Each structure stands twice: as structure tokens, then as C-alpha cells.
């Protein structure tokens, strides 16, 4: 029996990170079906949930599509995102328009892939700077990459801001 571990094919996001010399660690999280949407299930025993970030896609009245990246254990403050992005109001992009807007299905949106393809404005919650190493989606459901928050921000030209609802 072979002792080789089955290697996962690199995602487009991992290829973009490689191309730009950004260090990362790949991670695979188990997922479960939640209605017609796959949801991330995380083993909290080994991982601090506040270091896993969700990529939310919204639309602003001035900017059009934009991205908010916040810890999965928090809620995005849309008023704060509107303010820092120069919009009067921002709203979540409807689920049925998500794939057409970003190229990713719900649960696989990633600031790396979205920026590479669309150059939408991206805003990352300030807590990422405190955590330093954060997990973001690798562009596939259940696949993530652990990256340095500052390296990520530089790559996707993101701005750090207070984005959490308190």
C-alpha cells in the first residue's frame, strides 16, 4: 500500500497566490448540506473560529459590487461598509445573482479570485490585522487558504476597516 497522501489539485486561488509569491497554507474543512446551500462546518477543537473569514459580496449605490471580509463568527455592519466605501447604502447581492457577479457559488467566494477577475473594491475587517494569519476561501466549497492578512490586503488592494456589527 502506498504511503503517498493524495494531493489535491491546486485551486485557481492557490495558483494566483503562487504566481504572486504570497505564502499560504491550504486547508480543507468538512461541509454539510443546508437546504440547497452547502455550509462550512468547522472543527472548533483545533481552530480559532475568529481567524476564519467569510467573503460577502454586496452592491453599493456608487461603487456597484464590493466585498466585505469578516470573521465567520460575526455579522457585517452594512452601514460601516457603506461609509468606508463611499456609498450611501450597500445591500447583499441576491443569492441567484452571486455566480454571475463573482464567478463563485455561495460558500466559495474569495477575495483573491474576485479581485483577480473583477477588481471590485475589497474591505477586510480590522481584526484580521490582530489575528495576522487568517483563513479565506480558496474558491471551492470546503477549501480555504491560511494567509497573512497584510499580504492578502496588498494582493487584492484591500482596505482595512471596522466592519463588524457590535
Secondary structure by P-SEA (a helix, b strand, c coil): cccccccccccaaaaaaaaabbbbbbbbbbbbbcccbbbbbbcccccccccbbbbbbbccccccbbbbbbccccccaaaaaaaaacccccccccccccccccccccccccaaaaaaccccbbbbccccccccccccccccccccccccaaaaaaaacccccccccc
